[in-house]
Structures are given as structure tokens and as C-alpha cells.
Amino acid sequence: MAEQIHFDQITIIGAGLIGSSIARAVQRGQLADRLVLADESIEVCTEAQRLKLADACMTDAASAVEGADLVVLAVPVGAMASVGAAIAPSLKAGAIVTDVGSVKESVFKSLSPLLPAHAHLIPGHPVAGTERSGPAAGFASLFDSRWCILTPPDDVDAAALERLSAFWTALGSKVEIMTAPHHDLVLAITSHVPHLIAYNIVGTASDLETVTRSEVIKYSAGGFRDFTRIAASDPTMWRDVFLNNKDAVLEMLGRFSEDLTALQRAIRWGDGDQLFDLFTRTRDIRRRIIDAGQDEAEPDFGRTHKG
Ligand code: NAP
């Protein structure tokens, strides 16, 4: 059996959905002698303490990282640099610093000049989440069987990378390693553009003059409500994602617009074969996602239908 990964102290900055889920999974796996949380919000810290998510929760990130051999930054992408600057002087020699931000290249570029050479910066992104925010929204099994992508720099310390990979495996994840620019391109199409489409369609529906808002809500089971789940995601987090993954998102949006125009033309010219072929291919993608264990096979996302 592989040796159990263990840390003297893990510090997580940001006690929201992802940070609190990591805390719960660390407790579940007994992965640290001491677990410390930090959040700039006193209300969040009080809630985290009430939920017994860590040995301590403090508002001062610099004090929270003292003595930590693993530091996880779980704040919005736009807050990574200020947190990095705040903790840099307090990092102990050999500490691994990672993050969970949904964008990787900009996070690495903003953090790496701030951190001392004696710390190992290895960015990461667990591809798992929900539309909820805050410490009460987290749960220990969030990362089970989900991918966690690590984007180490070329000169990464091999032992630190191995330790961080083992940490994510102990949280329940499958670990993949890729470059930061490739991560940002892949996530642009699998996550960022789908969120933008959801925000856009829900925004368009709420602005219509000829269909009332109450009709949109009343008949939402026709497909619209599945977009509203994604469009309910945290505004701060998603603003930061689009501002920090500009190039990849614009590239994928260009491709998306071209394909949408082709569909518009197919509808205008009554080209049923083109529509049918595409819808057949997309149905196959859904089947492959289920086969890969990335979603459940229940119809209608497992909603219970009474009567
Ligand atoms: P969240 O639930 O809103 O939690 C973020 C927490 O960080 C909040 O409690 C926030 O406090 C705190 N915070 C913000 N700025 C801070 C600072 N400067 N110092 C200390 N704490 C600070 O968000 P989340 O969903 O956990 O997202 C956190 C990170 O995970 C983001 O980078 C996101 O891109 C990434 N991620 C999210 C998902 C997802 O599905 N949600 C999935 C994978 C990765 P306030 O509320 O007071 O601002």
C-alpha cells in the first residue's frame, strides 16, 4: 500500500465552497496534525469555527501560514496576488504553496514574483464545484473521482510535486499534469464559455419584451432552468475568471460564434440533415461523459418526478 501522505500543518486561505471542502476532506483523511483556515471575512471565520472546519480560523492570512508545510489559496483569482503578497514574508522554508483558481497562467504570473525562493509554488485546479458559495456549501466528497489539474513550472521541485499530487489523491481526486496555457484553453471550452453562455441566455430571457418574466419562470422546465443553475454561480469568481482568461475565452467564443452562425443558416435553409447530424454527435458526448464517470446516468439530472 502507498504510504499515507501527511503534513504537520495545512493552511487554507479562503473558507468558501472550495476551501471548506478541502478542509472537510483533510479532516476526513486525517491528512494534517494541524489545520488552519484564514478568510478576510470575520463572519466567514465565525461560521467556519461553528462548523468545526479547522483547528483555527483567522482573518490574518500572514499569521495563518506560519509553520505551514502546505498552503492552499482558495480565494477568487483576482485576490490571489494580494494574498500572495501578504503571506510571502511568513512562509516557512520548503513550504508548498498551491492554489485552486479556475485560471492558471495569470495566477502563476502574478504569484511567482511575490513568493520567496525557499517556497515551492505549484498551481492547481480541482475540476469540481457547484453553484454555491461559502463555508456551509462545502462537503468532503466534492473531489472524489474528480480530476485535479496541476500546472507545475518547468523547474518544479520533483519531491514537492509528488507530495502535492499525493495530497490531491488523498482528497479523492485523480491528478493530471499539464502546462498552464493548455489548462486555460481546455477549461475555456469545458467550463468558461459554457458559463458565459448560461449567463447570457438567462440575461437575454430576463430582458425580453414579448415574453414576460413570469412566463420564463413558469415554463423553465423546457431547458432554461438547467442554464439557471450555472448562471447562479458566484459573480466575483466568474468576473475574475473572464478577466484573467481573456485570450483563451475569446478564441473559443470565436469558434462558438462561427458554429452558431452555421446552425442559424441550417435552420434558415431547412437543412434538417445538418441539425440531425450535430444532435446525434452531441448525444454521444453526453454518453461518453457518463461512461467516464463524470456524471450520473439518471435522466433529467436525477430530479425526482412525482405522480
Ligand atoms: P467562495 O465560496 O466565494 O469562497 C471564497 C472565499 O475567499 C470567500 O469566503 C471570500 O470571502 C474569501 N476571500 C476573498 N478574498 C480574500 C482575501 N483577499 N483573503 C482571504 N479571503 C478572501 O468561492 P469558491 O467557489 O470557493 O472559489 C474559490 C476559488 O476556487 C476561486 O479561485 C475559484 O476560481 C476556484 N474554483 C471554484 C470552483 C467552483 O465551482 N466554485 C471550482 C473550482 C475552482 P468574502 O466572501 O468575504 O469575499
Residues whose N, C-alpha, C, O or C-beta is under 5 A from the ligand:
A	BS01	NAP	G14 A15 G16 L17 I18 G19 A38 D39 E40 S41 V44 A74 V75 P76 V77 A79 V83 V100 G101 S102 P126 A128 G129 T130 R132 S133 G134 D234 M237
